[in-house]
């Protein structure tokens, strides 16, 4: 069981989920708390930071679910007796 956990540490999906979650959280906070009317006018009335932050949090959730549903497996090494 220790080998499966060690292999899971290097799963790229986990790293991407973490990165998307951090950046998504930052953008969501910026979209909620720090968006000015000038920013909204530049983007035709759309709060781009908020929507992209929510989208990135959704992608992070999908990556995290993918890691949980289909965990990384390491094939068993062939023994010398089979050869």
Secondary structure, 3 states (H helix, E strand, C coil): CHHHHHHHHCCHHHHHHHHHHHHHHHHHHHHHHCCCHHHHHHCCCCCHHHHHHHHHHHHHHHHHHHHHHCCCCCCCCCCCCCC
